[in-house]
Amino acid sequence: MLDLLDRWSHRGRWLLPLLAALLFLPALFVPFMADDWIFVAMLEGSDVFPPRGPADLFHLDLGGEPWPGGVQGSLFQWWTSPDFQAWFFRPLSALTHALDAALWGRNAVAHHLTSLAWYVGLVALVGAIYRRTTTPAVALLAGLIFAVDDCHAWPVGWISNRNGVLGVLGAAVLLYGHHRWRQGGGQRWLLAGLAGYAAGLCSAEAALAGVGYVLAYEVCLTQGSWRSRAKAAAPALVMALLYLGFWKLGGYGTRDSGLYLNPFEQPLRFVGSALPTRVPLLLLAALTPAQVDLSFLLTEGQIWVAAAVAMVVVAALLAALSGTLRRDATARMFLLGGVIALVPISATFAAGRNLLLPTMGLSYVLARAIVDGLSGEGSRGLARLLIFFHLILAPIGALLGLGSLGGLGQVVNADCVVLATEAPT
């Protein structure tokens, strides 16, 4: 396998985006589903929602009233509290949806093509980051693991989840620009990275943890005093803190949601309950084929038991990876950045679809361990297990994930389409 990676490593620039496009091509046949119909109703105007501009696309406030109009008695009424509020600052993501609606109307295939194109671009950029930070063989393998990750099926296949791809793309631009700047490429790369980060923050709050990769980079990969490292990380860190202040003062977040937790309003619950239960489950989903998306159905006692089991499995895997982490500072950087990226997404229930940014780091760690095992520096048995998990089961899981999206869409759309049935066409 190492010979194969070496032979194909110089083709990674086009091979990885091509494989990602081919694997997720079935996403084009997933119908509008759930939140997609809310977007359609908001952009077109309906009996349920008056017409809205892109700035309000991610703002839903029931104002203490039950769901209006035709959705009385539908799944939305029992799913959602009358006091539910959700307001996310995602203007650039909203703009892409508005442009799709203006250009293609209700042609779901065209909307999916937009999402797929953004994901292919993300895969290409992540591959470029790997090529800049490691050997060609490891870079190709890490890019392949990232490209075919089954956790990425929903962000690619669910139109409403496009914001996750766009946010992570901005975070990846930040890391790429920071690396080029720190390698002597000039301040233009620092500015480019910060511009990408700003665009990511305007696309999804998922981009916020991109600063974690910058901090991890300075801790693990740079020389010099801690003061000089802190100074290098300061621009991204300041931007992240300004964003958090803007988010807080703007009143963004959720209220009265059983699935989302606002860390600003419930910090003790976030630190004492959400983080210790959700981080182990998310790590388990990122490192193994385990599916954790239905964990929100568990009772509080059951979720702690599941988290304890996940912690044991993850600890065993990290112990097996310790040799790779000891030898490779880049692996330590990507692991630290990936773990930091788990913190913001722990504000909601553990779900694989939120793992795009963490898997950018963890894919490298897995690839490095596989190459170490196959070359005799690490465990060959671990390498074979990781190949089975991430190169065989993962793409199968990605296709099954797209299939589940299509099936779920068929089940819930009878209720969801009511939102937009009165909209002008």
Secondary structure as the mmCIF struct_conf table of DSSP 4:
data_model
#
loop_
_struct_conf.conf_type_id
_struct_conf.id
_struct_conf.beg_label_comp_id
_struct_conf.beg_label_asym_id
_struct_conf.beg_label_seq_id
_struct_conf.end_label_comp_id
_struct_conf.end_label_asym_id
_struct_conf.end_label_seq_id
HELX_RH_AL_P HELX_RH_AL_P1 LEU A 2 TRP A 8
HELX_RH_3T_P HELX_RH_3T_P1 SER A 9 ARG A 11
HELX_RH_AL_P HELX_RH_AL_P2 GLY A 12 LEU A 23
TURN_TY1_P TURN_TY1_P1 PHE A 24 PHE A 24
HELX_RH_3T_P HELX_RH_3T_P2 LEU A 25 PHE A 29
HELX_LH_PP_P HELX_LH_PP_P1 VAL A 30 PHE A 32
TURN_TY1_P TURN_TY1_P2 ALA A 34 ALA A 34
HELX_RH_AL_P HELX_RH_AL_P3 ASP A 35 GLU A 44
BEND BEND1 ASP A 47 PHE A 49
HELX_RH_3T_P HELX_RH_3T_P3 PRO A 54 ASP A 56
TURN_TY1_P TURN_TY1_P3 LEU A 57 PHE A 58
STRN STRN1 HIS A 59 ASP A 61
TURN_TY1_P TURN_TY1_P4 GLY A 63 GLY A 64
HELX_LH_PP_P HELX_LH_PP_P2 GLU A 65 PRO A 68
HELX_RH_3T_P HELX_RH_3T_P4 GLY A 69 VAL A 71
TURN_TY1_P TURN_TY1_P5 GLN A 72 GLY A 73
BEND BEND2 SER A 74 SER A 74
HELX_RH_AL_P HELX_RH_AL_P4 LEU A 75 TRP A 79
BEND BEND3 THR A 80 THR A 80
TURN_TY1_P TURN_TY1_P6 PRO A 82 ASP A 83
STRN STRN2 GLN A 85 TRP A 87
HELX_RH_AL_P HELX_RH_AL_P5 PRO A 91 TRP A 104
TURN_TY1_P TURN_TY1_P7 GLY A 105 ARG A 106
HELX_RH_AL_P HELX_RH_AL_P6 ALA A 108 THR A 133
BEND BEND4 THR A 134 THR A 134
HELX_RH_AL_P HELX_RH_AL_P7 PRO A 136 ALA A 147
TURN_TY1_P TURN_TY1_P8 VAL A 148 VAL A 148
HELX_RH_3T_P HELX_RH_3T_P5 ASP A 150 HIS A 152
HELX_RH_AL_P HELX_RH_AL_P8 ALA A 153 GLY A 157
HELX_RH_3T_P HELX_RH_3T_P6 ILE A 159 ASN A 161
HELX_RH_AL_P HELX_RH_AL_P9 ARG A 162 ARG A 180
HELX_RH_PI_P HELX_RH_PI_P1 TRP A 181 GLY A 185
HELX_RH_AL_P HELX_RH_AL_P10 GLN A 187 LEU A 201
TURN_TY1_P TURN_TY1_P9 CYS A 202 SER A 203
HELX_RH_3T_P HELX_RH_3T_P7 GLU A 205 ALA A 209
HELX_RH_AL_P HELX_RH_AL_P11 GLY A 210 CYS A 220
TURN_TY1_P TURN_TY1_P10 LEU A 221 LEU A 221
BEND BEND5 GLY A 224 GLY A 224
HELX_RH_AL_P HELX_RH_AL_P12 TRP A 226 LEU A 249
TURN_TY1_P TURN_TY1_P11 GLY A 250 GLY A 251
STRN STRN3 GLY A 253 ARG A 255
BEND BEND6 ASP A 256 ASP A 256
BEND BEND7 GLY A 258 LEU A 259
STRN STRN4 TYR A 260 TYR A 260
TURN_TY1_P TURN_TY1_P12 PRO A 263 GLU A 265
HELX_RH_AL_P HELX_RH_AL_P13 PRO A 267 ARG A 269
HELX_RH_PI_P HELX_RH_PI_P2 PHE A 270 ALA A 274
HELX_RH_AL_P HELX_RH_AL_P14 LEU A 275 LEU A 287
BEND BEND8 THR A 288 PRO A 289
TURN_TY1_P TURN_TY1_P13 ASP A 293 LEU A 294
HELX_RH_3T_P HELX_RH_3T_P8 SER A 295 LEU A 297
BEND BEND9 LEU A 298 LEU A 298
HELX_RH_AL_P HELX_RH_AL_P15 GLU A 300 ALA A 320
TURN_TY1_P TURN_TY1_P14 LEU A 321 LEU A 321
HELX_RH_AL_P HELX_RH_AL_P16 SER A 322 ARG A 327
HELX_RH_AL_P HELX_RH_AL_P17 ALA A 329 ILE A 340
TURN_TY1_P TURN_TY1_P15 ALA A 341 ALA A 341
HELX_RH_AL_P HELX_RH_AL_P18 LEU A 342 ILE A 345
TURN_TY1_P TURN_TY1_P16 SER A 346 ALA A 347
STRN STRN5 THR A 348 THR A 348
HELX_RH_3T_P HELX_RH_3T_P9 GLY A 352 ASN A 354
HELX_RH_AL_P HELX_RH_AL_P19 LEU A 356 SER A 375
TURN_TY1_P TURN_TY1_P17 GLY A 376 GLY A 376
BEND BEND10 GLU A 377 GLY A 378
HELX_RH_AL_P HELX_RH_AL_P20 ARG A 380 ILE A 387
HELX_RH_PI_P HELX_RH_PI_P3 PHE A 388 LEU A 393
HELX_RH_AL_P HELX_RH_AL_P21 ALA A 394 CYS A 416
HELX_RH_3T_P HELX_RH_3T_P10 VAL A 417 ALA A 420
TURN_TY1_P TURN_TY1_P18 THR A 421 GLU A 422
BEND BEND11 ALA A 423 ALA A 423
#
